[in-house]
Amino acid sequence: MTAPTTDTTPVDDLELYRVTDAMRLLKLSRTVIYEQLRTGRLRSVREGRARRIPPSAIRDYIALLEKEAA
């Protein structure tokens, strides 16, 4: 009999991030993440009823913030 496995995949290895992952990566609140998604500043895809955020969308959002700060 084998021991139950737990998901120990590092967040950096995921193909799509959950909103909670994006919150942690960007150090933003849930409200701010959803506002950025609603306005289109942060892209996402739908997986069933859930929103998922591609790593490229996180990078693009950071680049947008850097561009706006310049």
Residue pairs with C-beta under 8 A, 6 or more apart in sequence:
11 17
11 21
11 24
11 25
14 21
14 55
15 54
15 55
16 45
16 47
16 52
16 53
16 54
17 25
17 52
17 53
17 54
17 55
17 58
18 50
18 52
18 53
19 30
19 33
19 34
19 51
19 53
20 30
21 53
22 28
22 33
22 42
22 53
22 58
23 29
23 30
23 33
25 58
26 33
26 58
26 61
26 62
28 36
33 42
36 42
36 61
37 43
37 44
37 51
37 53
41 61
41 64
42 53
42 57
42 58
42 61
43 53
43 54
43 57
43 60
43 61
44 51
44 52
44 53
44 54
44 57
45 51
45 52
45 53
45 54
46 52
